Amino acid sequence: MDRIYDYFIEAVGMGLASRPNLSRWVEIQGSIADNKHLDSDYLRILKTIGTLNLVTTTGAMRATRPLVTLAMCDSATDAARSHWERVIDELIKQKVITHFKVLDELRIWEGSDFNVDGEVTAIIEQERSPLINLLPAIRPLNPLVAQRHSYKTGTLRYFERQYLDGSKDLAQLGCASNNSDGLVVYWVDEVLPAQVPSTTADGKPLIVLCAVGLDLMRIRAQEFAALKKIQTSAPQLQSDAVARREVKYRLVEAEKLFDETLSQAFDVSVNHNACWIQGKPETISHVTDFNAKLSNVCDRVYSQGLILWNELINRRELTHQGAKARRELIEAILERSTQERLGLQGYGPEVSMYYSVLGNTGIHRQEEGEWGFYPPLEKSGLMSVWQGIDDFCLQAKEKPQTLDLLYNHLEKPPYGVKRGAIPVLLAAVLLYHVDDVGVYKDGTFIPVLGTEHFELLVKYPSRFAVKYFEVVGLRSQVFKELESILRNPNAAITPGMRNVTLLMVVKPLFQFVKKLPAYTKKTKRLSPEALAVLQTLQQAQEPDELLFTSLPKACGLIPIVAGEEDDGTTARTLRKKLVQALHEIQTAFDRLLSECNELLHNAFGVRSNETKLREDLRVRASNLIGQSVERALRSFIQAAADETATDGQWVEALLMIVADKPAESWKDEDVTGFEMKLSDIARRFKNLEALKKQVATKGEGFEARRITLTRPDGEEVNQMV
């Protein structure tokens, strides 16, 4: 017994056992002392297991039951082997050693009442999780980079990886992340897929690689998952350090075995696993061959992608420094496009972006002595993407197309552009098409595109849209006719203004409507064509829609479609009708004043022509100043006698007093009301005027009153009393 105790002291020093294990020897020393032969057997087998355990920490040899049994036998007879098997079983029963079934390994452990093997078996039996559910949880797959393609193009492309079995439909499969450039499926089902599509449901390349040895993988995955669950959730481990140490060791070993099994299951160099690349069966002989095929797939699928070596901007999400540099570059594009290097100084990251995206590619260059934006050089590596953006803008002829559609278009094959570079290229294309592509924010036309718009555009491209203003053929003829009557040759051009040619024609129309009196904007006392033109100008937002669709319709013509030709009749007819309508709209308020002027002339019985109305009323009103105390009549008399106002101001003042509302804000019903109120105030004016004359003929000290009698037939008789 002393020798056994001494051995464990040595084992503690070697790290094969620990001091708490000594108490276990006190518990079993009675059974050992009763059998000296067993005492010697215990000592020998413990030393053998302990030595092998020590070797295990530095090599692959393990203290398996067969190995320990054979090590103890002088001759490998059945009787000798059975004897040592019984000794091993007794030590396991006494919990002096532990048998790790998965590895078939014997180990010296401290004593513990926690049965790890029993817990593992119970969890496996209880959950019975299929392999497809276990693998993503215990060994998730990281993306796989297409190395050669990424190095060649400067665009990092990677394939998302997923486990899959026959319970899911490959045709409905898609990438979990929009940033992935493709999908590699690891098939973990005994039955191979019947049909493999070439792409995922979202249009990205699909690769399927089938596993072998699934039974062993399933066993080891279940063991590993069960041990992980025990380590994190078993309450006994909180107070049992021995069990905690055993679980930790077994978990490490189980993970190592599982990883080996998983690696062997997809080892193409050994197994020649079944593989489909873009729907076609392929033979993969080596892992490097598999990586090369990933790059080959990217070469084919993303054949029109960017070739851009600048990791600051050619990426999905920019760093804080990269976002700041891009913002400064876009600001320079919008504000200093006519300067060399866009006016950028130094060698900061924004300058690096400028040269890699705009300078070296020829997008920003000097032609005929002026710096500007042009399509990139053929061999620049950006031509396909530039053409894609250009086509998107020029195809938006009927209605604006939101820019989130452009982003989605460029991110998918055959482009696969990363979002970092899109805003810079888009800004360059918009400046190249500054006269014929309009930009809208939330449906409203933007005449001057600024940095603040692009800051919002980067985050919310769906709020912005572009539209192509196609001015060719008949539209060109119409434009020239309208330009001749609407464009101001002396008008100043706002720096950075977009679509200058078109806006120089449309802007006067918007200004024309803005300056109209409120009465003109509300009245219906216009011809149908003039009324339609007025309503169109008040509602229009898109310049090309206004000139070529809405105004022709308002003038009774069909819309002017791009590409159509005629002998110029349509353009001249539109011009004539539009001029007539605009003239009618512009003079609507003047016609109102003229009509009211005629009503004044008739109401006050002026015998001379209308041009003498003011002079006649001024003289007559001057004689009545101070005679009336009634507010409306007194105000009318004072306004009629005013000599300082212009003719227009004089008439408008009288109309305001009579209608109790400025004529500019009248509605059509106010015109009828004015006529009735004017009749009343004119009657009182003339009565006061007649009374004053009667008093004047009688001399001083005479007071008079005017009495009006109305007969049943409506005739009135006035008599002075």
LINQUILIN-V890689 format. One record per backbone hydrogen bond with DSSP energy under -1.0 kcal/mol. CO is the residue of the C=O (numbers start at 1). NH is the residue of the N-H. Records with the same first field share a line. If there is no record, write none. Layout:
# LINQUILIN-V890689
CO=NH / NH
This chain:
# LINQUILIN-V890689
1=5
2=6
3=7
4=8
5=9
6=10
7=11
8=12
9=13
10=14
11=16 / 17
18=21
19=22
22=26
23=27
24=28
25=29
28=32
29=33
30=34
32=35
35=39
36=40
37=41
38=42
39=43
40=44
41=45
42=46
43=47
44=48
45=49
46=50
47=51
48=52
49=53
50=54
51=55
52=56
55=58 / 59
62=64
63=106
64=68
65=69
66=70
67=71
68=72
75=77
77=81
78=82
79=83
80=84
81=85
82=86
83=87
84=88
85=89
86=90
87=91
88=92
89=93
90=94
91=96 / 97
92=95
96=109
98=107
100=104 / 105
105=100
107=98
114=116
115=119
116=120
117=121
118=122
119=123
120=124
121=125
122=126
123=127
124=128
130=133 / 134
131=135
134=138
135=139
144=159
145=147
146=150
147=151
148=152
149=153
150=154
153=308
157=146
158=181
159=144
160=184
162=186
164=188
165=168
169=172
170=173
173=201
177=180
182=160
183=207
184=162
185=209
186=164
187=211
198=206
200=203
204=200
205=183
206=278
207=185
208=276
209=187
213=217
214=218
215=219
216=220
217=221
218=222
219=223
220=224
221=225
222=226
223=227
224=228
225=229
226=230
227=231
228=232
229=233
230=234
235=238
236=240
240=244
241=245
242=246
243=247
244=248
245=249
246=250
247=251
248=252
249=253
250=254
251=255
252=256
253=257
254=258
255=259
256=260
257=261
258=262
259=263
260=264
261=265
262=266
264=267
265=212
266=268
267=270 / 271
268=272
274=210
275=282
276=208
277=280
280=277
286=290
287=291
288=292
289=293
290=294
291=295
292=296
293=297
294=298
295=299
296=300
297=301
298=302
302=305
308=310
310=314
313=315
315=420
319=323
320=324
321=325
322=326
323=327
324=328
325=329
326=330
327=331
328=332
329=333
330=334
331=335
332=336
336=339
339=342
340=343
341=344
348=352
349=353
350=354
351=355
352=356
353=357
354=358 / 359
355=360
358=364
359=362
361=377
363=374
365=372
367=370
370=367
372=365
377=380
381=307
382=386
383=387
384=388
385=389
386=390
387=391
388=392
389=393
390=394
391=395
395=397
396=468
401=466
402=405
403=407
404=408
405=409
406=410
407=411
410=417
412=415 / 416
414=304
418=421
421=425
422=426
423=427
424=428
425=429
426=430
427=431
428=432
429=433
431=434
433=437
434=499
436=469
438=467
439=446
440=465
441=444
444=441
447=498
450=454
451=455
452=456
453=457
454=458
456=460
460=463
461=464
463=442
464=403
465=440
466=401
467=438
468=470
472=475
473=477
474=478
475=479
476=480
477=481
478=482
479=483
480=484
482=486
483=487
488=491
494=497
499=503
500=504
502=505 / 506
503=507
506=510
507=511
508=512
509=513
510=514
511=515
513=516
517=521
518=522
519=523
524=526
527=531
528=532
529=533
530=534
531=535
532=536
533=537
534=538
535=539
536=540
542=546
543=547
544=548
545=549 / 550
546=551
548=560
549=553
550=554
551=555
552=557
553=556
561=564
564=474
568=572
569=573
570=574
571=575
572=576
573=577
574=578
575=579
576=580
577=581
578=582
579=583
580=584
581=585
582=586
583=587
585=588
587=591
588=592
589=593
590=594
591=595
592=596
593=597
594=598
595=599
596=600
597=601
598=602
599=603
600=604
601=606
609=612
610=613
612=616
613=617
614=618
615=619
616=620
617=621
618=622
619=623
621=624
624=627
630=634
631=635
632=636
633=637
634=638
635=639
636=640
637=641
639=642
646=650
647=651
648=652
649=653
650=654
651=655
652=656
653=657
654=658
655=659
656=660
662=665
663=666
664=519
667=670
669=673
670=674
671=675
672=676
673=677
674=678
675=679
676=680
677=681
678=682
679=683
680=684
681=685
682=686
683=687
684=688
685=689
686=690
687=691
688=692
689=693
690=694
691=695
692=696
693=697
694=698
695=699
705=721
707=719
709=717
711=714
715=711
717=709
719=707
